[in-house]
């Protein structure tokens, strides 16, 4: 399991690295690096529960702000969000960001479940 945490760390570092062409890389880059740091702490057995819980709470709130865009995307027939790198409509970019947050929620939730006994 320890090396899976390291894999997740590198995955989020990779996510941060490809934010250079995003409309708001100054938000997403550091945020993905924060998730990578939390994964790295889990890899080093230095998991900090309050940090992961705080990141999860922020991410849940942040994702909730994208729910109207997700609904709008479904109303438009769920157009392909990966077809072109430049988003033609706002709901496509917002749906991509929403799915990025869902990935973060999944990883943070996983880390919290696996490390709940290590509350520090």
C-alpha positions in Angstrom: 0.0 0.0 0.0 2.9 2.3 0.8 4.0 2.4 -2.8 0.5 3.1 -4.0 0.6 6.3 -2.0 3.9 7.2 -3.8 2.2 6.4 -7.2 -0.7 8.8 -6.2 1.9 11.5 -5.2 3.5 11.3 -8.6 0.1 11.2 -10.3 -0.8 14.5 -8.7 2.6 16.0 -9.4 1.9 15.1 -13.1 -1.5 16.8 -12.8 0.1 19.9 -11.5 2.8 19.9 -14.3 0.2 19.9 -17.1 -1.7 23.0 -15.7 0.5 25.4 -17.8 -2.2 25.7 -20.5 -5.2 25.9 -18.1 -7.0 29.2 -17.7 -6.2 29.3 -14.0 -3.0 27.3 -13.4 -2.2 29.4 -10.3 -5.1 27.7 -8.6 -4.9 24.1 -9.9 -1.2 23.7 -9.8 -0.7 24.4 -6.1 -3.9 22.5 -5.2 -2.7 19.3 -7.0 0.7 19.8 -5.3 -1.1 19.9 -1.9 -2.8 16.6 -2.7 0.5 15.2 -3.8 2.1 16.3 -0.5 -0.7 14.6 1.5 -0.1 11.4 -0.5 3.7 11.7 0.1 3.1 12.1 3.9 1.1 8.9 3.8 3.9 7.2 1.9 6.4 8.3 4.6 4.0 7.2 7.4 3.6 10.8 8.5 0.0 11.1 7.6 -1.7 14.2 9.1 -5.4 13.6 9.6 -6.4 17.2 10.0 -4.6 18.3 6.8 -6.4 15.6 4.8 -9.7 16.3 6.5 -9.4 20.1 5.8 -8.4 19.5 2.2 -11.4 17.1 1.8 -13.8 19.7 3.3 -12.5 22.4 1.0 -12.7 20.1 -2.0 -16.3 19.0 -1.2 -17.3 22.7 -1.0 -15.4 23.6 -4.1 -17.0 20.7 -6.1 -20.4 21.7 -4.9 -20.0 25.0 -6.7 -19.6 23.1 -10.0 -22.8 21.1 -9.6 -24.9 23.6 -11.7 -22.3 23.3 -14.5 -22.4 19.5 -14.3 -26.2 19.6 -14.6 -25.8 22.0 -17.6 -23.4 19.6 -19.2 -25.9 16.7 -18.9 -28.7 19.0 -20.3 -26.5 19.6 -23.3 -26.4 15.9 -24.0 -23.0 15.2 -22.3 -20.8 16.5 -25.1 -17.2 15.2 -25.2 -15.1 17.0 -22.7 -11.8 15.6 -24.0 -12.2 16.1 -27.7 -10.2 19.4 -27.9 -7.9 20.9 -25.3 -9.5 24.3 -25.8 -13.0 24.3 -24.2 -15.5 25.8 -26.6 -18.1 26.4 -23.9 -17.8 27.3 -20.2 -19.6 24.1 -19.0 -17.0 21.9 -20.7 -14.1 23.5 -18.8 -16.1 23.5 -15.6 -17.0 19.9 -16.1 -13.3 19.1 -16.5 -12.5 20.9 -13.3 -15.4 19.2 -11.5 -14.1 15.8 -12.5 -10.6 16.8 -11.3 -12.2 17.6 -7.9 -14.0 14.3 -7.9 -10.6 12.6 -8.4 -9.2 14.6 -5.4 -12.2 13.7 -3.3 -11.8 10.1 -4.1 -8.1 10.0 -3.2 -8.5 12.1 0.0 -11.4 9.9 1.1 -9.4 6.8 0.3 -6.4 8.1 2.3 -8.6 9.0 5.3 -10.2 5.6 5.3 -6.9 3.8 5.1 -5.2 5.9 7.7 -8.0 6.7 10.1 -6.1 5.0 13.0 -3.2 7.4 12.5 -4.9 10.6 13.6 -2.2 13.1 14.4 
